[in-house]
Amino acid sequence: MNQRSILSLLIALWLVGCAHGGGKPPLSFQAAVPEGWREIPNEEAMLFMTRDGGYKQFVLIRERPAAEPFQFSKRALHGRMTPAEAAALVVEELALDTQIRDFHLLENQPATIAGNPGFRLVFTYTDADGFVFKTIYCGFIRGETYYTIRYGATRDEYFSQDLQTFEEVMKSFRLAAAR
């Protein structure tokens, strides 16, 4: 599968936002791409990186308006939501996603992300092509923007091998100064 197909599938799996015209919108965050990993160019408000390809492991950092409804539940986040409420809505959306099969939530706990109160989900699922992923999905709302940082990998050895690298990306994540 080529990089374009992989990116298209990941975008579909992770709740496609509105299309942006005129190239990639400026990101309001930054994070270090780990040594040996590469950023996959895209036109969305996201940073997508992998070491061995998106069907082995990936980190996907994304921002979008909190008020933008999710694709399957049609519900939206808002700035007054608690992290637990936002996590519950994300879990509902994942359970309704038609591209996700055998969704199993393993963990749902509070997390602090770049100083912001948020949540951390850990789950497994099978995608439409039959690939089984284990994923860490961290999210938070700041103002009217919803940020997510996700790490997914097939097979436990890939997940375990790059877990520390993902934690380093999490530590490097910063919000840019107000635009």
N, CA and C atoms as an extended XYZ file, in Angstrom:
537
Properties=species:S:1:pos:R:3:atomname:S:1:resname:S:1:resid:I:1 pbc="F F F"
N         0.842       -1.171        0.000 N   MET     1
C         0.000        0.000        0.000 CA  MET     1
C         0.891        1.239        0.000 C   MET     1
N         0.575        2.242       -0.796 N   ASN     2
C         1.410        3.429       -0.857 CA  ASN     2
C         1.051        4.408        0.270 C   ASN     2
N         1.905        5.424        0.450 N   GLN     3
C         1.705        6.386        1.546 CA  GLN     3
C         0.379        7.115        1.427 C   GLN     3
N        -0.042        7.418        0.220 N   ARG     4
C        -1.309        8.126        0.018 CA  ARG     4
C        -2.472        7.284        0.511 C   ARG     4
N        -2.461        5.983        0.212 N   SER     5
C        -3.528        5.086        0.668 CA  SER     5
C        -3.531        4.971        2.183 C   SER     5
N        -2.344        4.865        2.760 N   ILE     6
C        -2.237        4.758        4.219 CA  ILE     6
C        -2.791        6.014        4.874 C   ILE     6
N        -2.384        7.182        4.395 N   LEU     7
C        -2.865        8.433        4.974 CA  LEU     7
C        -4.371        8.557        4.821 C   LEU     7
N        -4.899        8.184        3.655 N   SER     8
C        -6.346        8.254        3.429 CA  SER     8
C        -7.095        7.382        4.418 C   SER     8
N        -6.595        6.179        4.646 N   LEU     9
C        -7.252        5.279        5.590 CA  LEU     9
C        -7.196        5.840        7.006 C   LEU     9
N        -6.037        6.346        7.419 N   LEU    10
C        -5.922        6.895        8.768 CA  LEU    10
C        -6.852        8.084        8.965 C   LEU    10
N        -6.944        8.920        7.971 N   ILE    11
C        -7.841       10.065        8.078 CA  ILE    11
C        -9.278        9.595        8.232 C   ILE    11
N        -9.673        8.602        7.443 N   ALA    12
C       -11.038        8.063        7.560 CA  ALA    12
C       -11.255        7.448        8.927 C   ALA    12
N       -10.262        6.738        9.429 N   LEU    13
C       -10.391        6.111       10.747 CA  LEU    13
C       -10.509        7.139       11.863 C   LEU    13
N        -9.893        8.254       11.666 N   TRP    14
C        -9.821        9.237       12.748 CA  TRP    14
C       -10.668       10.470       12.481 C   TRP    14
N       -11.826       10.241       11.919 N   LEU    15
C       -12.866       11.265       11.881 CA  LEU    15
C       -12.472       12.483       11.056 C   LEU    15
N       -12.598       12.348        9.779 N   VAL    16
C       -12.163       13.362        8.830 CA  VAL    16
C       -12.838       14.690        9.139 C   VAL    16
N       -12.043       15.733        9.127 N   GLY    17
C       -12.571       17.075        9.335 CA  GLY    17
C       -12.902       17.734        8.008 C   GLY    17
N       -13.162       18.977        8.065 N   CYS    18
C       -13.492       19.724        6.848 CA  CYS    18
C       -12.272       19.798        5.936 C   CYS    18
N       -12.508       19.789        4.665 N   ALA    19
C       -11.421       19.940        3.695 CA  ALA    19
C       -10.938       21.382        3.730 C   ALA    19
N        -9.636       21.554        3.579 N   HIS    20
C        -9.049       22.890        3.595 CA  HIS    20
C        -8.547       23.217        2.205 C   HIS    20
N        -8.854       24.394        1.726 N   GLY    21
C        -8.352       24.809        0.427 CA  GLY    21
C        -7.050       25.558        0.581 C   GLY    21
N        -6.292       25.618       -0.494 N   GLY    22
C        -5.090       26.444       -0.507 CA  GLY    22
C        -3.922       25.882        0.260 C   GLY    22
N        -3.818       24.579        0.430 N   GLY    23
C        -2.667       23.990        1.098 CA  GLY    23
C        -2.924       23.749        2.575 C   GLY    23
N        -1.883       23.294        3.228 N   LYS    24
C        -1.976       22.925        4.640 CA  LYS    24
C        -2.161       24.164        5.506 C   LYS    24
N        -3.147       24.120        6.400 N   PRO    25
C        -3.326       25.258        7.299 CA  PRO    25
C        -2.180       25.311        8.311 C   PRO    25
N        -1.872       26.485        8.839 N   PRO    26
C        -0.803       26.557        9.840 CA  PRO    26
C        -1.219       25.804       11.102 C   PRO    26
N        -0.281       25.084       11.696 N   LEU    27
C        -0.562       24.321       12.910 CA  LEU    27
C        -0.328       25.193       14.130 C   LEU    27
N        -1.138       25.010       15.149 N   SER    28
C        -0.973       25.773       16.385 CA  SER    28
C        -0.235       24.945       17.431 C   SER    28
N         0.482       23.919       16.983 N   PHE    29
C         1.267       23.088       17.890 CA  PHE    29
C         2.573       22.718       17.210 C   PHE    29
N         3.475       22.194       18.010 N   GLN    30
C         4.712       21.652       17.476 CA  GLN    30
C         5.089       20.418       18.283 C   GLN    30
N         5.785       19.511       17.651 N   ALA    31
C         6.281       18.301       18.299 CA  ALA    31
C         7.482       17.812       17.518 C   ALA    31
N         8.404       17.189       18.205 N   ALA    32
C         9.611       16.679       17.567 CA  ALA    32
C         9.318       15.369       16.839 C   ALA    32
N         9.822       15.270       15.620 N   VAL    33
C         9.773       14.000       14.889 CA  VAL    33
C        10.984       13.204       15.373 C   VAL    33
N        10.754       12.005       15.943 N   PRO    34
C        11.864       11.230       16.521 CA  PRO    34
C        12.914       10.845       15.489 C   PRO    34
N        14.129       10.675       15.963 N   GLU    35
C        15.217       10.224       15.093 CA  GLU    35
C        14.846        8.877       14.485 C   GLU    35
N        15.052        8.762       13.179 N   GLY    36
C        14.727        7.531       12.476 CA  GLY    36
C        13.284        7.470       11.976 C   GLY    36
N        12.471        8.433       12.366 N   TRP    37
C        11.080        8.522       11.906 CA  TRP    37
C        11.013        9.592       10.830 C   TRP    37
N         9.910        9.613       10.083 N   ARG    38
C         9.735       10.634        9.060 CA  ARG    38
C         8.303       11.170        9.099 C   ARG    38
N         8.202       12.433        8.756 N   GLU    39
C         6.879       13.050        8.641 CA  GLU    39
C         6.327       12.734        7.261 C   GLU    39
N         5.053       12.354        7.208 N   ILE    40
C         4.380       12.099        5.942 CA  ILE    40
C         3.619       13.369        5.579 C   ILE    40
N         3.970       14.015        4.462 N   PRO    41
C         3.293       15.256        4.073 CA  PRO    41
C         1.790       15.035        3.871 C   PRO    41
N         1.011       16.039        4.233 N   ASN    42
C        -0.443       15.983        4.062 CA  ASN    42
C        -0.971       17.398        3.997 C   ASN    42
N        -2.239       17.533        3.664 N   GLU    43
C        -2.866       18.847        3.513 CA  GLU    43
C        -3.813       19.181        4.658 C   GLU    43
N        -3.826       18.380        5.695 N   GLU    44
C        -4.735       18.584        6.823 CA  GLU    44
C        -4.012       19.265        7.985 C   GLU    44
N        -4.773       19.664        8.982 N   ALA    45
C        -4.213       20.279       10.183 CA  ALA    45
C        -3.723       19.169       11.107 C   ALA    45
N        -2.657       18.498       10.656 N   MET    46
C        -2.130       17.372       11.424 CA  MET    46
C        -0.652       17.172       11.131 C   MET    46
N        -0.030       16.438       12.024 N   LEU    47
C         1.336       15.976       11.859 CA  LEU    47
C         1.267       14.458       11.924 C   LEU    47
N         1.637       13.790       10.831 N   PHE    48
C         1.593       12.339       10.749 CA  PHE    48
C         3.013       11.848       10.552 C   PHE    48
N         3.463       10.940       11.422 N   MET    49
C         4.830       10.450       11.335 CA  MET    49
C         4.868        8.941       11.556 C   MET    49
N         5.883        8.309       10.971 N   THR    50
C         6.061        6.866       11.101 CA  THR    50
C         7.542        6.540       10.950 C   THR    50
N         7.919        5.383       11.444 N   ARG    51
C         9.280        4.889       11.252 CA  ARG    51
C         9.300        3.885       10.112 C   ARG    51
N         8.407        2.890       10.158 N   ASP    52
C         8.418        1.790        9.195 CA  ASP    52
C         7.194        1.748        8.295 C   ASP    52
N         6.305        2.739        8.383 N   GLY    53
C         5.085        2.758        7.583 CA  GLY    53
C         3.857        2.706        8.476 C   GLY    53
N         2.773        3.330        8.006 N   GLY    54
C         1.554        3.481        8.804 CA  GLY    54
C         0.892        2.184        9.208 C   GLY    54
N         1.203        1.079        8.517 N   TYR    55
C         0.634       -0.206        8.923 CA  TYR    55
C         1.566       -0.976        9.845 C   TYR    55
N         2.614       -0.318       10.309 N   LYS    56
C         3.456       -0.906       11.354 CA  LYS    56
C         3.306       -0.064       12.620 C   LYS    56
N         3.573        1.260       12.499 N   GLN    57
C         3.374        2.175       13.622 CA  GLN    57
C         3.266        3.602       13.097 C   GLN    57
N         2.553        4.427       13.876 N   PHE    58
C         2.408        5.831       13.495 CA  PHE    58
C         2.117        6.657       14.733 C   PHE    58
N         2.436        7.948       14.631 N   VAL    59
C         1.987        8.963       15.582 CA  VAL    59
C         1.257        9.994       14.744 C   VAL    59
N         0.069       10.357       15.184 N   LEU    60
C        -0.756       11.322       14.472 CA  LEU    60
C        -1.190       12.389       15.472 C   LEU    60
N        -0.806       13.626       15.218 N   ILE    61
C        -1.193       14.752       16.071 CA  ILE    61
C        -2.098       15.634       15.228 C   ILE    61
N        -3.242       15.963       15.791 N   ARG    62
C        -4.241       16.684       15.003 CA  ARG    62
C        -4.915       17.759       15.853 C   ARG    62
N        -5.326       18.824       15.193 N   GLU    63
C        -6.145       19.858       15.812 CA  GLU    63
C        -7.361       20.092       14.933 C   GLU    63
N        -8.463       20.438       15.583 N   ARG    64
C        -9.678       20.768       14.830 CA  ARG    64
C       -10.586       21.563       15.741 C   ARG    64
N       -11.558       22.280       15.173 N   PRO    65
C       -12.497       23.008       16.023 CA  PRO    65
C       -13.277       22.029       16.918 C   PRO    65
N       -13.366       22.348       18.183 N   ALA    66
C       -14.103       21.483       19.105 CA  ALA    66
C       -15.569       21.373       18.697 C   ALA    66
N       -16.134       22.430       18.156 N   ALA    67
C       -17.562       22.449       17.798 CA  ALA    67
C       -17.878       21.672       16.518 C   ALA    67
N       -16.856       21.192       15.812 N   GLU    68
C       -17.091       20.409       14.592 CA  GLU    68
C       -17.668       19.047       14.975 C   GLU    68
N       -18.848       18.717       14.498 N   PRO    69
C       -19.454       17.429       14.882 CA  PRO    69
C       -18.621       16.245       14.393 C   PRO    69
N       -18.621       15.202       15.205 N   PHE    70
C       -17.977       13.964       14.794 CA  PHE    70
C       -18.771       13.333       13.660 C   PHE    70
N       -18.114       12.507       12.887 N   GLN    71
C       -18.703       11.937       11.678 CA  GLN    71
C       -19.843       10.959       11.963 C   GLN    71
N       -19.723       10.117       12.971 N   PHE    72
C       -20.707        9.050       13.176 CA  PHE    72
C       -21.752        9.375       14.235 C   PHE    72
N       -21.349        9.958       15.349 N   SER    73
C       -22.321       10.295       16.404 CA  SER    73
C       -23.045       11.598       16.108 C   SER    73
N       -22.444       12.423       15.249 N   LYS    74
C       -22.966       13.756       14.904 CA  LYS    74
C       -22.943       14.699       16.108 C   LYS    74
N       -22.311       14.294       17.179 N   ARG    75
C       -22.195       15.134       18.373 CA  ARG    75
C       -20.876       15.907       18.318 C   ARG    75
N       -20.815       16.992       19.059 N   ALA    76
C       -19.624       17.836       19.067 CA  ALA    76
C       -19.136       18.049       20.491 C   ALA    76
N       -17.882       18.361       20.594 N   LEU    77
C       -17.273       18.746       21.862 CA  LEU    77
C       -17.521       20.237       22.092 C   LEU    77
N       -17.277       20.704       23.302 N   HIS    78
C       -17.307       22.137       23.574 CA  HIS    78
C       -16.337       22.440       24.707 C   HIS    78
N       -15.905       23.676       24.775 N   GLY    79
C       -14.869       24.092       25.713 CA  GLY    79
C       -15.198       23.909       27.178 C   GLY    79
N       -16.465       23.742       27.519 N   ARG    80
C       -16.851       23.570       28.921 CA  ARG    80
C       -16.899       22.097       29.344 C   ARG    80
N       -16.634       21.198       28.418 N   MET    81
C       -16.654       19.765       28.734 CA  MET    81
C       -15.491       19.403       29.646 C   MET    81
N       -15.753       18.478       30.555 N   THR    82
C       -14.658       17.936       31.349 CA  THR    82
C       -13.900       16.927       30.484 C   THR    82
N       -12.650       16.625       30.830 N   PRO    83
C       -11.937       15.591       30.083 CA  PRO    83
C       -12.686       14.252       30.071 C   PRO    83
N       -13.337       13.903       31.159 N   ALA    84
C       -14.091       12.644       31.207 CA  ALA    84
C       -15.266       12.664       30.227 C   ALA    84
N       -15.940       13.803       30.113 N   GLU    85
C       -17.047       13.919       29.156 CA  GLU    85
C       -16.534       13.834       27.711 C   GLU    85
N       -15.406       14.491       27.440 N   ALA    86
C       -14.828       14.438       26.098 CA  ALA    86
C       -14.396       13.007       25.764 C   ALA    86
N       -13.767       12.328       26.721 N   ALA    87
C       -13.343       10.943       26.501 CA  ALA    87
C       -14.538       10.048       26.204 C   ALA    87
N       -15.623       10.228       26.940 N   ALA    88
C       -16.822        9.414       26.713 CA  ALA    88
C       -17.375        9.631       25.306 C   ALA    88
N       -17.350       10.862       24.825 N   LEU    89
C       -17.837       11.146       23.480 CA  LEU    89
C       -16.925       10.515       22.424 C   LEU    89
N       -15.623       10.554       22.638 N   VAL    90
C       -14.679        9.935       21.706 CA  VAL    90
C       -14.884        8.419       21.674 C   VAL    90
N       -15.070        7.806       22.833 N   VAL    91
C       -15.311        6.361       22.881 CA  VAL    91
C       -16.600        6.024       22.128 C   VAL    91
N       -17.640        6.827       22.310 N   GLU    92
C       -18.896        6.618       21.575 CA  GLU    92
C       -18.651        6.703       20.068 C   GLU    92
N       -17.896        7.710       19.642 N   GLU    93
C       -17.606        7.881       18.221 CA  GLU    93
C       -16.830        6.686       17.666 C   GLU    93
N       -15.831        6.238       18.382 N   LEU    94
C       -15.047        5.088       17.930 CA  LEU    94
C       -15.911        3.837       17.818 C   LEU    94
N       -16.808        3.638       18.775 N   ALA    95
C       -17.691        2.473       18.752 CA  ALA    95
C       -18.660        2.513       17.568 C   ALA    95
N       -19.018        3.713       17.102 N   LEU    96
C       -19.936        3.867       15.974 CA  LEU    96
C       -19.231        3.873       14.615 C   LEU    96
N       -17.916        4.037       14.601 N   ASP    97
C       -17.149        4.156       13.352 CA  ASP    97
C       -17.269        2.871       12.534 C   ASP    97
N       -17.748        2.986       11.322 N   THR    98
C       -17.974        1.817       10.469 CA  THR    98
C       -16.679        1.215        9.926 C   THR    98
N       -15.558        1.922       10.041 N   GLN    99
C       -14.261        1.394        9.606 CA  GLN    99
C       -13.541        0.631       10.718 C   GLN    99
N       -14.097        0.660       11.918 N   ILE   100
C       -13.477        0.014       13.077 CA  ILE   100
C       -14.306       -1.208       13.457 C   ILE   100
N       -13.612       -2.326       13.628 N   ARG   101
C       -14.260       -3.563       14.058 CA  ARG   101
C       -13.570       -4.059       15.319 C   ARG   101
N       -14.290       -4.815       16.111 N   ASP   102
C       -13.718       -5.422       17.329 CA  ASP   102
C       -13.056       -4.387       18.241 C   ASP   102
N       -13.720       -3.255       18.436 N   PHE   103
C       -13.206       -2.196       19.309 CA  PHE   103
C       -13.240       -2.669       20.759 C   PHE   103
N       -12.090       -2.599       21.438 N   HIS   104
C       -11.999       -2.982       22.846 CA  HIS   104
C       -11.271       -1.875       23.607 C   HIS   104
N       -11.980       -1.199       24.499 N   LEU   105
C       -11.379       -0.164       25.331 CA  LEU   105
C       -10.642       -0.836       26.482 C   LEU   105
N        -9.352       -0.582       26.602 N   LEU   106
C        -8.521       -1.186       27.637 CA  LEU   106
C        -8.271       -0.239       28.803 C   LEU   106
N        -8.308        1.064       28.520 N   GLU   107
C        -7.977        2.052       29.551 CA  GLU   107
C        -8.620        3.387       29.209 C   GLU   107
N        -9.107        4.077       30.220 N   ASN   108
C        -9.652        5.429       30.076 CA  ASN   108
C        -9.295        6.153       31.355 C   ASN   108
N        -8.353        7.079       31.270 N   GLN   109
C        -7.928        7.786       32.471 CA  GLN   109
C        -7.586        9.239       32.178 C   GLN   109
N        -7.612       10.070       33.217 N   PRO   110
C        -7.219       11.474       33.039 CA  PRO   110
C        -5.736       11.565       32.667 C   PRO   110
N        -5.374       12.629       31.977 N   ALA   111
C        -3.977       12.863       31.602 CA  ALA   111
C        -3.746       14.365       31.508 C   ALA   111
N        -2.534       14.768       31.715 N   THR   112
C        -2.138       16.159       31.509 CA  THR   112
C        -1.256       16.189       30.268 C   THR   112
N        -1.633       17.010       29.299 N   ILE   113
C        -0.940       17.077       28.022 CA  ILE   113
C        -0.485       18.512       27.805 C   ILE   113
N         0.819       18.726       27.817 N   ALA   114
C         1.395       20.072       27.671 CA  ALA   114
C         0.741       21.046       28.653 C   ALA   114
N         0.520       20.571       29.873 N   GLY   115
C        -0.065       21.406       30.920 CA  GLY   115
C        -1.569       21.543       30.863 C   GLY   115
N        -2.232       20.861       29.948 N   ASN   116
C        -3.685       20.949       29.782 CA  ASN   116
C        -4.360       19.685       30.307 C   ASN   116
N        -5.466       19.839       31.038 N   PRO   117
C        -6.192       18.652       31.500 CA  PRO   117
C        -6.837       17.946       30.318 C   PRO   117
N        -6.629       16.645       30.241 N   GLY   118
C        -7.167       15.874       29.136 CA  GLY   118
C        -7.429       14.446       29.536 C   GLY   118
N        -7.385       13.559       28.557 N   PHE   119
C        -7.644       12.149       28.809 CA  PHE   119
C        -6.695       11.294       27.985 C   PHE   119
N        -6.599       10.042       28.400 N   ARG   120
C        -5.770        9.055       27.710 CA  ARG   120
C        -6.571        7.765       27.600 C   ARG   120
N        -6.829        7.344       26.350 N   LEU   121
C        -7.515        6.091       26.076 CA  LEU   121
C        -6.500        5.112       25.511 C   LEU   121
N        -6.656        3.850       25.857 N   VAL   122
C        -5.888        2.785       25.224 CA  VAL   122
C        -6.914        1.776       24.737 C   VAL   122
N        -6.799        1.381       23.471 N   PHE   123
C        -7.768        0.444       22.918 CA  PHE   123
C        -7.152       -0.364       21.788 C   PHE   123
N        -7.848       -1.426       21.421 N   THR   124
C        -7.485       -2.221       20.254 CA  THR   124
C        -8.669       -2.227       19.305 C   THR   124
N        -8.379       -2.450       18.042 N   TYR   125
C        -9.426       -2.557       17.027 CA  TYR   125
C        -8.851       -3.220       15.783 C   TYR   125
N        -9.730       -3.672       14.931 N   THR   126
C        -9.365       -4.191       13.622 CA  THR   126
C        -9.911       -3.217       12.584 C   THR   126
N        -9.055       -2.813       11.636 N   ASP   127
C        -9.532       -1.887       10.612 CA  ASP   127
C       -10.222       -2.649        9.485 C   ASP   127
N       -10.744       -1.927        8.521 N   ALA   128
C       -11.515       -2.520        7.426 CA  ALA   128
C       -10.688       -3.471        6.567 C   ALA   128
N        -9.348       -3.327        6.591 N   ASP   129
C        -8.475       -4.213        5.826 CA  ASP   129
C        -7.998       -5.412        6.641 C   ASP   129
N        -8.453       -5.510        7.890 N   GLY   130
C        -8.083       -6.643        8.731 CA  GLY   130
C        -6.843       -6.452        9.576 C   GLY   130
N        -6.252       -5.271        9.557 N   PHE   131
C        -5.090       -5.004       10.396 CA  PHE   131
C        -5.550       -4.730       11.823 C   PHE   131
N        -4.894       -5.348       12.795 N   VAL   132
C        -5.228       -5.150       14.203 CA  VAL   132
C        -4.246       -4.131       14.778 C   VAL   132
N        -4.783       -3.077       15.357 N   PHE   133
C        -3.984       -2.010       15.952 CA  PHE   133
C        -4.222       -1.924       17.445 C   PHE   133
N        -3.175       -1.580       18.154 N   LYS   134
C        -3.293       -1.139       19.542 CA  LYS   134
C        -2.977        0.347       19.509 C   LYS   134
N        -3.801        1.144       20.178 N   THR   135
C        -3.704        2.601       20.061 CA  THR   135
C        -3.757        3.273       21.418 C   THR   135
N        -2.937        4.297       21.570 N   ILE   136
C        -3.057        5.249       22.683 CA  ILE   136
C        -3.592        6.528       22.049 C   ILE   136
N        -4.674        7.048       22.586 N   TYR   137
C        -5.347        8.234       22.046 CA  TYR   137
C        -5.465        9.227       23.192 C   TYR   137
N        -4.710       10.314       23.110 N   CYS   138
C        -4.747       11.360       24.126 CA  CYS   138
C        -5.423       12.583       23.519 C   CYS   138
N        -6.246       13.264       24.305 N   GLY   139
C        -6.930       14.433       23.784 CA  GLY   139
C        -7.213       15.461       24.854 C   GLY   139
N        -7.373       16.700       24.406 N   PHE   140
C        -7.769       17.783       25.305 CA  PHE   140
C        -8.381       18.913       24.490 C   PHE   140
N        -9.176       19.712       25.180 N   ILE   141
C        -9.796       20.889       24.571 CA  ILE   141
C        -9.146       22.116       25.202 C   ILE   141
N        -8.728       23.038       24.344 N   ARG   142
C        -8.211       24.315       24.834 CA  ARG   142
C        -8.900       25.397       24.042 C   ARG   142
N        -9.644       26.220       24.756 N   GLY   143
C       -10.438       27.241       24.083 CA  GLY   143
C       -11.474       26.558       23.219 C   GLY   143
N       -11.454       26.836       21.948 N   GLU   144
C       -12.404       26.242       21.004 CA  GLU   144
C       -11.749       25.204       20.097 C   GLU   144
N       -10.552       24.754       20.483 N   THR   145
C        -9.808       23.794       19.664 CA  THR   145
C        -9.639       22.480       20.412 C   THR   145
N        -9.793       21.397       19.667 N   TYR   146
C        -9.623       20.048       20.193 CA  TYR   146
C        -8.335       19.476       19.613 C   TYR   146
N        -7.448       19.011       20.487 N   TYR   147
C        -6.160       18.452       20.094 CA  TYR   147
C        -6.128       16.968       20.420 C   TYR   147
N        -5.548       16.174       19.511 N   THR   148
C        -5.368       14.758       19.772 CA  THR   148
C        -3.948       14.340       19.403 C   THR   148
N        -3.429       13.417       20.179 N   ILE   149
C        -2.126       12.816       19.909 CA  ILE   149
C        -2.348       11.314       20.003 C   ILE   149
N        -2.096       10.613       18.900 N   ARG   150
C        -2.390        9.183       18.847 CA  ARG   150
C        -1.162        8.399       18.436 C   ARG   150
N        -1.011        7.266       19.078 N   TYR   151
C         0.031        6.323       18.721 CA  TYR   151
C        -0.644        5.001       18.434 C   TYR   151
N        -0.406        4.466       17.258 N   GLY   152
C        -0.984        3.182       16.900 CA  GLY   152
C         0.072        2.292       16.290 C   GLY   152
N        -0.047        1.008       16.567 N   ALA   153
C         0.889        0.044       16.002 CA  ALA   153
C         0.209       -1.303       15.856 C   ALA   153
N         0.626       -2.024       14.825 N   THR   154
C         0.170       -3.395       14.654 CA  THR   154
C         1.118       -4.293       15.430 C   THR   154
N         0.603       -5.376       15.887 N   ARG   155
C         1.379       -6.370       16.614 CA  ARG   155
C         2.014       -5.788       17.874 C   ARG   155
N         2.004       -6.564       18.916 N   ASP   156
C         2.527       -6.117       20.203 CA  ASP   156
C         4.000       -5.731       20.157 C   ASP   156
N         4.799       -6.422       19.330 N   GLU   157
C         6.226       -6.086       19.311 CA  GLU   157
C         6.455       -4.686       18.753 C   GLU   157
N         5.680       -4.257       17.758 N   TYR   158
C         5.809       -2.889       17.269 CA  TYR   158
C         5.333       -1.906       18.321 C   TYR   158
N         4.209       -2.215       18.953 N   PHE   159
C         3.673       -1.311       19.969 CA  PHE   159
C         4.692       -1.118       21.089 C   PHE   159
N         5.200       -2.209       21.619 N   SER   160
C         6.154       -2.137       22.727 CA  SER   160
C         7.461       -1.474       22.312 C   SER   160
N         7.931       -1.790       21.110 N   GLN   161
C         9.204       -1.275       20.631 CA  GLN   161
C         9.212        0.246       20.544 C   GLN   161
N         8.090        0.847       20.163 N   ASP   162
C         8.051        2.297       19.941 CA  ASP   162
C         7.281        3.067       21.003 C   ASP   162
N         6.881        2.406       22.071 N   LEU   163
C         6.125        3.084       23.125 CA  LEU   163
C         6.940        4.211       23.761 C   LEU   163
N         8.201        3.978       24.053 N   GLN   164
C         9.053        5.014       24.641 CA  GLN   164
C         9.215        6.191       23.680 C   GLN   164
N         9.326        5.898       22.394 N   THR   165
C         9.427        6.962       21.389 CA  THR   165
C         8.170        7.821       21.408 C   THR   165
N         7.000        7.175       21.500 N   PHE   166
C         5.755        7.939       21.591 CA  PHE   166
C         5.759        8.826       22.831 C   PHE   166
N         6.196        8.302       23.961 N   GLU   167
C         6.240        9.110       25.190 CA  GLU   167
C         7.159       10.325       25.004 C   GLU   167
N         8.242       10.161       24.251 N   GLU   168
C         9.128       11.296       23.969 CA  GLU   168
C         8.426       12.329       23.088 C   GLU   168
N         7.647       11.874       22.112 N   VAL   169
C         6.871       12.809       21.288 CA  VAL   169
C         5.883       13.562       22.177 C   VAL   169
N         5.223       12.838       23.077 N   MET   170
C         4.275       13.490       24.009 CA  MET   170
C         4.971       14.584       24.816 C   MET   170
N         6.163       14.305       25.313 N   LYS   171
C         6.904       15.295       26.107 CA  LYS   171
C         7.310       16.500       25.264 C   LYS   171
N         7.536       16.288       23.962 N   SER   172
C         7.966       17.390       23.097 CA  SER   172
C         6.798       18.244       22.603 C   SER   172
N         5.567       17.748       22.747 N   PHE   173
C         4.388       18.459       22.235 CA  PHE   173
C         4.210       19.784       22.962 C   PHE   173
N         4.044       20.853       22.199 N   ARG   174
C         3.819       22.205       22.732 CA  ARG   174
C         2.817       22.921       21.863 C   ARG   174
N         2.007       23.758       22.488 N   LEU   175
C         1.135       24.652       21.744 CA  LEU   175
C         1.938       25.885       21.382 C   LEU   175
N         1.750       26.363       20.179 N   ALA   176
C         2.443       27.561       19.720 CA  ALA   176
C         1.818       28.769       20.400 C   ALA   176
N         2.535       29.864       20.360 N   ALA   177
C         1.991       31.112       20.906 CA  ALA   177
C         0.727       31.472       20.129 C   ALA   177
N        -0.156       32.206       20.762 N   ALA   178
C        -1.424       32.598       20.132 CA  ALA   178
C        -1.164       33.268       18.797 C   ALA   178
N        -2.007       32.879       17.808 N   ARG   179
C        -1.848       33.449       16.459 CA  ARG   179
C        -2.624       34.730       16.346 C   ARG   179
